[in-house]
Amino acid sequence: MITFVCKWCGKEWRELLAFELHCTILHSQSWLIKRR
C-alpha cells in the first residue's frame, strides 16, 4: 500500500487528494511544487 508522507510535519496519508489538500492548506504550498 502506498502512503504519502508530509515532509513538513511527517503526517501520513493513504489518499493523494487528502494529502495534497493538507499540504496546500496547512503549509500554504503544494507538495508538487518544490521551492528552494
Secondary structure by P-SEA (a helix, b strand, c coil): cbbbbccccccccccaaaaaaaaaaccccccccccc
